[in-house]
């Protein structure tokens, strides 16, 4: 599984391998707001 984070024109991807027992992985995403309205989008993609 890959978690993607978008903010404006910036993007980062964090891979995560699920072991079926719950869990998490920390990641850091640094961005600079380029307008008064900034959105963050978190997307998770699963490929079997």
PDB file of N, CA, C and O in Angstrom:
ATOM      1  N   UNK A   1       0.856  -1.162   0.000  1.00  0.00           N
ATOM      2  CA  UNK A   1       0.000   0.000   0.000  1.00  0.00           C
ATOM      3  C   UNK A   1       0.902   1.225   0.000  1.00  0.00           C
ATOM      4  O   UNK A   1       1.981   1.224   0.594  1.00  0.00           O
ATOM      5  N   UNK A   2       0.446   2.250  -0.667  1.00  0.00           N
ATOM      6  CA  UNK A   2       1.167   3.517  -0.708  1.00  0.00           C
ATOM      7  C   UNK A   2       0.211   4.618  -0.287  1.00  0.00           C
ATOM      8  O   UNK A   2      -0.913   4.691  -0.783  1.00  0.00           O
ATOM      9  N   UNK A   3       0.646   5.466   0.616  1.00  0.00           N
ATOM     10  CA  UNK A   3      -0.135   6.634   1.017  1.00  0.00           C
ATOM     11  C   UNK A   3       0.482   7.836   0.317  1.00  0.00           C
ATOM     12  O   UNK A   3       1.683   8.081   0.434  1.00  0.00           O
ATOM     13  N   UNK A   4      -0.347   8.590  -0.416  1.00  0.00           N
ATOM     14  CA  UNK A   4       0.116   9.782  -1.118  1.00  0.00           C
ATOM     15  C   UNK A   4      -0.456  11.014  -0.439  1.00  0.00           C
ATOM     16  O   UNK A   4      -1.614  11.025  -0.022  1.00  0.00           O
ATOM     17  N   UNK A   5       0.360  12.047  -0.332  1.00  0.00           N
ATOM     18  CA  UNK A   5      -0.076  13.307   0.263  1.00  0.00           C
ATOM     19  C   UNK A   5       0.183  14.411  -0.748  1.00  0.00           C
ATOM     20  O   UNK A   5       1.290  14.536  -1.271  1.00  0.00           O
ATOM     21  N   UNK A   6      -0.845  15.213  -1.023  1.00  0.00           N
ATOM     22  CA  UNK A   6      -0.736  16.337  -1.941  1.00  0.00           C
ATOM     23  C   UNK A   6      -1.035  17.627  -1.204  1.00  0.00           C
ATOM     24  O   UNK A   6      -1.957  17.684  -0.390  1.00  0.00           O
ATOM     25  N   UNK A   7      -0.264  18.658  -1.485  1.00  0.00           N
ATOM     26  CA  UNK A   7      -0.538  20.010  -0.987  1.00  0.00           C
ATOM     27  C   UNK A   7      -0.082  20.967  -2.069  1.00  0.00           C
ATOM     28  O   UNK A   7       1.117  21.122  -2.301  1.00  0.00           O
ATOM     29  N   UNK A   8      -1.036  21.612  -2.736  1.00  0.00           N
ATOM     30  CA  UNK A   8      -0.671  22.494  -3.842  1.00  0.00           C
ATOM     31  C   UNK A   8       0.001  21.686  -4.942  1.00  0.00           C
ATOM     32  O   UNK A   8      -0.573  20.716  -5.438  1.00  0.00           O
ATOM     33  N   UNK A   9       1.204  22.073  -5.326  1.00  0.00           N
ATOM     34  CA  UNK A   9       1.943  21.368  -6.374  1.00  0.00           C
ATOM     35  C   UNK A   9       2.915  20.340  -5.808  1.00  0.00           C
ATOM     36  O   UNK A   9       3.578  19.636  -6.571  1.00  0.00           O
ATOM     37  N   UNK A  10       3.012  20.241  -4.492  1.00  0.00           N
ATOM     38  CA  UNK A  10       3.927  19.294  -3.857  1.00  0.00           C
ATOM     39  C   UNK A  10       3.239  17.956  -3.615  1.00  0.00           C
ATOM     40  O   UNK A  10       2.025  17.889  -3.420  1.00  0.00           O
ATOM     41  N   UNK A  11       4.038  16.899  -3.634  1.00  0.00           N
ATOM     42  CA  UNK A  11       3.498  15.555  -3.437  1.00  0.00           C
ATOM     43  C   UNK A  11       4.572  14.680  -2.818  1.00  0.00           C
ATOM     44  O   UNK A  11       5.758  14.835  -3.110  1.00  0.00           O
ATOM     45  N   UNK A  12       4.153  13.764  -1.966  1.00  0.00           N
ATOM     46  CA  UNK A  12       5.078  12.757  -1.443  1.00  0.00           C
ATOM     47  C   UNK A  12       4.335  11.437  -1.311  1.00  0.00           C
ATOM     48  O   UNK A  12       3.112  11.416  -1.173  1.00  0.00           O
ATOM     49  N   UNK A  13       5.075  10.341  -1.353  1.00  0.00           N
ATOM     50  CA  UNK A  13       4.511   9.003  -1.221  1.00  0.00           C
ATOM     51  C   UNK A  13       5.233   8.270  -0.101  1.00  0.00           C
ATOM     52  O   UNK A  13       6.452   8.368   0.042  1.00  0.00           O
ATOM     53  N   UNK A  14       4.461   7.536   0.689  1.00  0.00           N
ATOM     54  CA  UNK A  14       5.028   6.753   1.785  1.00  0.00           C
ATOM     55  C   UNK A  14       4.539   5.315   1.636  1.00  0.00           C
ATOM     56  O   UNK A  14       3.338   5.061   1.735  1.00  0.00           O
ATOM     57  N   UNK A  15       5.449   4.372   1.399  1.00  0.00           N
ATOM     58  CA  UNK A  15       5.026   2.972   1.301  1.00  0.00           C
ATOM     59  C   UNK A  15       4.731   2.395   2.682  1.00  0.00           C
ATOM     60  O   UNK A  15       5.380   2.752   3.666  1.00  0.00           O
ATOM     61  N   UNK A  16       3.746   1.501   2.745  1.00  0.00           N
ATOM     62  CA  UNK A  16       3.391   0.843   4.003  1.00  0.00           C
ATOM     63  C   UNK A  16       3.032  -0.601   3.704  1.00  0.00           C
ATOM     64  O   UNK A  16       2.226  -0.872   2.814  1.00  0.00           O
ATOM     65  N   UNK A  17       3.619  -1.523   4.437  1.00  0.00           N
ATOM     66  CA  UNK A  17       3.304  -2.933   4.270  1.00  0.00           C
ATOM     67  C   UNK A  17       2.489  -3.402   5.466  1.00  0.00           C
ATOM     68  O   UNK A  17       2.990  -3.460   6.589  1.00  0.00           O
ATOM     69  N   UNK A  18       1.222  -3.736   5.213  1.00  0.00           N
ATOM     70  CA  UNK A  18       0.329  -4.178   6.275  1.00  0.00           C
ATOM     71  C   UNK A  18       0.641  -5.616   6.663  1.00  0.00           C
ATOM     72  O   UNK A  18       0.887  -6.466   5.807  1.00  0.00           O
ATOM     73  N   UNK A  19       0.627  -5.871   7.957  1.00  0.00           N
ATOM     74  CA  UNK A  19       0.827  -7.229   8.461  1.00  0.00           C
ATOM     75  C   UNK A  19      -0.483  -7.809   8.995  1.00  0.00           C
ATOM     76  O   UNK A  19      -0.490  -8.906   9.554  1.00  0.00           O
ATOM     77  N   UNK A  20      -1.591  -7.080   8.828  1.00  0.00           N
ATOM     78  CA  UNK A  20      -2.894  -7.571   9.238  1.00  0.00           C
ATOM     79  C   UNK A  20      -3.186  -7.466  10.721  1.00  0.00           C
ATOM     80  O   UNK A  20      -4.182  -8.019  11.188  1.00  0.00           O
ATOM     81  N   UNK A  21      -2.345  -6.773  11.475  1.00  0.00           N
ATOM     82  CA  UNK A  21      -2.543  -6.653  12.920  1.00  0.00           C
ATOM     83  C   UNK A  21      -2.708  -5.199  13.353  1.00  0.00           C
ATOM     84  O   UNK A  21      -2.553  -4.883  14.532  1.00  0.00           O
ATOM     85  N   UNK A  22      -3.019  -4.323  12.417  1.00  0.00           N
ATOM     86  CA  UNK A  22      -3.061  -2.895  12.731  1.00  0.00           C
ATOM     87  C   UNK A  22      -1.644  -2.353  12.728  1.00  0.00           C
ATOM     88  O   UNK A  22      -0.686  -3.124  12.667  1.00  0.00           O
ATOM     89  N   UNK A  23      -1.505  -1.091  12.792  1.00  0.00           N
ATOM     90  CA  UNK A  23      -0.165  -0.514  12.825  1.00  0.00           C
ATOM     91  C   UNK A  23      -0.135   0.831  12.142  1.00  0.00           C
ATOM     92  O   UNK A  23      -1.146   1.323  11.641  1.00  0.00           O
ATOM     93  N   UNK A  24       1.048   1.413  12.135  1.00  0.00           N
ATOM     94  CA  UNK A  24       1.197   2.727  11.527  1.00  0.00           C
ATOM     95  C   UNK A  24       2.648   2.931  11.121  1.00  0.00           C
ATOM     96  O   UNK A  24       3.535   2.178  11.523  1.00  0.00           O
ATOM     97  N   UNK A  25       2.867   3.950  10.328  1.00  0.00           N
ATOM     98  CA  UNK A  25       4.212   4.358   9.936  1.00  0.00           C
ATOM     99  C   UNK A  25       4.232   5.874   9.935  1.00  0.00           C
ATOM    100  O   UNK A  25       3.377   6.510   9.318  1.00  0.00           O
ATOM    101  N   UNK A  26       5.201   6.454  10.622  1.00  0.00           N
ATOM    102  CA  UNK A  26       5.312   7.911  10.673  1.00  0.00           C
ATOM    103  C   UNK A  26       6.019   8.430   9.432  1.00  0.00           C
ATOM    104  O   UNK A  26       6.950   7.814   8.913  1.00  0.00           O
ATOM    105  N   UNK A  27       5.547   9.578   8.975  1.00  0.00           N
ATOM    106  CA  UNK A  27       6.184  10.251   7.847  1.00  0.00           C
ATOM    107  C   UNK A  27       6.058  11.749   8.068  1.00  0.00           C
ATOM    108  O   UNK A  27       5.187  12.206   8.808  1.00  0.00           O
ATOM    109  N   UNK A  28       6.920  12.497   7.432  1.00  0.00           N
ATOM    110  CA  UNK A  28       6.909  13.949   7.573  1.00  0.00           C
ATOM    111  C   UNK A  28       6.763  14.567   6.191  1.00  0.00           C
ATOM    112  O   UNK A  28       7.456  14.181   5.250  1.00  0.00           O
ATOM    113  N   UNK A  29       5.864  15.519   6.079  1.00  0.00           N
ATOM    114  CA  UNK A  29       5.618  16.207   4.819  1.00  0.00           C
ATOM    115  C   UNK A  29       5.693  17.700   5.083  1.00  0.00           C
ATOM    116  O   UNK A  29       4.832  18.253   5.768  1.00  0.00           O
ATOM    117  N   UNK A  30       6.704  18.354   4.550  1.00  0.00           N
ATOM    118  CA  UNK A  30       6.903  19.788   4.755  1.00  0.00           C
ATOM    119  C   UNK A  30       6.481  20.506   3.480  1.00  0.00           C
ATOM    120  O   UNK A  30       6.917  20.146   2.386  1.00  0.00           O
ATOM    121  N   UNK A  31       5.636  21.516   3.618  1.00  0.00           N
ATOM    122  CA  UNK A  31       5.197  22.274   2.454  1.00  0.00           C
ATOM    123  C   UNK A  31       5.022  23.734   2.841  1.00  0.00           C
ATOM    124  O   UNK A  31       4.969  24.073   4.023  1.00  0.00           O
ATOM    125  N   UNK A  32       4.932  24.591   1.834  1.00  0.00           N
ATOM    126  CA  UNK A  32       4.709  26.017   2.045  1.00  0.00           C
ATOM    127  C   UNK A  32       3.406  26.397   1.353  1.00  0.00           C
ATOM    128  O   UNK A  32       3.221  26.122   0.168  1.00  0.00           O
ATOM    129  N   UNK A  33       2.508  27.027   2.097  1.00  0.00           N
ATOM    130  CA  UNK A  33       1.238  27.471   1.527  1.00  0.00           C
ATOM    131  C   UNK A  33       1.519  28.573   0.507  1.00  0.00           C
ATOM    132  O   UNK A  33       2.234  29.531   0.800  1.00  0.00           O
ATOM    133  N   UNK A  34       0.956  28.432  -0.685  1.00  0.00           N
ATOM    134  CA  UNK A  34       1.203  29.402  -1.750  1.00  0.00           C
ATOM    135  C   UNK A  34       0.002  30.304  -2.017  1.00  0.00           C
ATOM    136  O   UNK A  34       0.064  31.179  -2.880  1.00  0.00           O
ATOM    137  N   UNK A  35      -1.093  30.097  -1.280  1.00  0.00           N
ATOM    138  CA  UNK A  35      -2.270  30.952  -1.423  1.00  0.00           C
ATOM    139  C   UNK A  35      -3.037  30.952  -0.104  1.00  0.00           C
ATOM    140  O   UNK A  35      -2.671  30.255   0.842  1.00  0.00           O
ATOM    141  N   UNK A  36      -4.108  31.747  -0.058  1.00  0.00           N
ATOM    142  CA  UNK A  36      -4.927  31.813   1.156  1.00  0.00           C
ATOM    143  C   UNK A  36      -5.678  30.510   1.404  1.00  0.00           C
ATOM    144  O   UNK A  36      -6.023  30.200   2.545  1.00  0.00           O
ATOM    145  N   UNK A  37      -5.930  29.761   0.362  1.00  0.00           N
ATOM    146  CA  UNK A  37      -6.680  28.508   0.471  1.00  0.00           C
ATOM    147  C   UNK A  37      -5.743  27.353   0.117  1.00  0.00           C
ATOM    148  O   UNK A  37      -5.337  27.214  -1.037  1.00  0.00           O
ATOM    149  N   UNK A  38      -5.406  26.538   1.089  1.00  0.00           N
ATOM    150  CA  UNK A  38      -4.524  25.392   0.856  1.00  0.00           C
ATOM    151  C   UNK A  38      -5.228  24.128   1.324  1.00  0.00           C
ATOM    152  O   UNK A  38      -5.810  24.106   2.408  1.00  0.00           O
ATOM    153  N   UNK A  39      -5.177  23.080   0.516  1.00  0.00           N
ATOM    154  CA  UNK A  39      -5.804  21.810   0.860  1.00  0.00           C
ATOM    155  C   UNK A  39      -4.745  20.720   0.937  1.00  0.00           C
ATOM    156  O   UNK A  39      -3.781  20.710   0.172  1.00  0.00           O
ATOM    157  N   UNK A  40      -4.945  19.812   1.867  1.00  0.00           N
ATOM    158  CA  UNK A  40      -4.124  18.603   1.958  1.00  0.00           C
ATOM    159  C   UNK A  40      -5.001  17.421   1.576  1.00  0.00           C
ATOM    160  O   UNK A  40      -6.127  17.304   2.059  1.00  0.00           O
ATOM    161  N   UNK A  41      -4.502  16.553   0.723  1.00  0.00           N
ATOM    162  CA  UNK A  41      -5.241  15.362   0.311  1.00  0.00           C
ATOM    163  C   UNK A  41      -4.413  14.135   0.659  1.00  0.00           C
ATOM    164  O   UNK A  41      -3.254  14.027   0.259  1.00  0.00           O
ATOM    165  N   UNK A  42      -5.007  13.210   1.403  1.00  0.00           N
ATOM    166  CA  UNK A  42      -4.358  11.954   1.757  1.00  0.00           C
ATOM    167  C   UNK A  42      -5.058  10.841   0.990  1.00  0.00           C
ATOM    168  O   UNK A  42      -6.267  10.656   1.129  1.00  0.00           O
ATOM    169  N   UNK A  43      -4.315  10.107   0.192  1.00  0.00           N
ATOM    170  CA  UNK A  43      -4.875   9.018  -0.599  1.00  0.00           C
ATOM    171  C   UNK A  43      -4.129   7.734  -0.273  1.00  0.00           C
ATOM    172  O   UNK A  43      -2.902   7.735  -0.172  1.00  0.00           O
ATOM    173  N   UNK A  44      -4.858   6.648  -0.109  1.00  0.00           N
ATOM    174  CA  UNK A  44      -4.235   5.347   0.140  1.00  0.00           C
ATOM    175  C   UNK A  44      -4.567   4.429  -1.030  1.00  0.00           C
ATOM    176  O   UNK A  44      -5.736   4.262  -1.379  1.00  0.00           O
ATOM    177  N   UNK A  45      -3.552   3.838  -1.629  1.00  0.00           N
ATOM    178  CA  UNK A  45      -3.719   2.924  -2.754  1.00  0.00           C
ATOM    179  C   UNK A  45      -3.288   1.536  -2.320  1.00  0.00           C
ATOM    180  O   UNK A  45      -2.209   1.359  -1.754  1.00  0.00           O
ATOM    181  N   UNK A  46      -4.124   0.568  -2.585  1.00  0.00           N
ATOM    182  CA  UNK A  46      -3.800  -0.817  -2.240  1.00  0.00           C
ATOM    183  C   UNK A  46      -3.701  -1.623  -3.520  1.00  0.00           C
ATOM    184  O   UNK A  46      -4.619  -1.608  -4.340  1.00  0.00           O
ATOM    185  N   UNK A  47      -2.601  -2.320  -3.694  1.00  0.00           N
ATOM    186  CA  UNK A  47      -2.447  -3.215  -4.834  1.00  0.00           C
ATOM    187  C   UNK A  47      -2.098  -4.601  -4.308  1.00  0.00           C
ATOM    188  O   UNK A  47      -1.046  -4.790  -3.698  1.00  0.00           O
ATOM    189  N   UNK A  48      -2.977  -5.569  -4.543  1.00  0.00           N
ATOM    190  CA  UNK A  48      -2.737  -6.926  -4.022  1.00  0.00           C
ATOM    191  C   UNK A  48      -1.590  -7.621  -4.712  1.00  0.00           C
ATOM    192  O   UNK A  48      -1.271  -8.764  -4.382  1.00  0.00           O
TER     193      UNK A  48
END
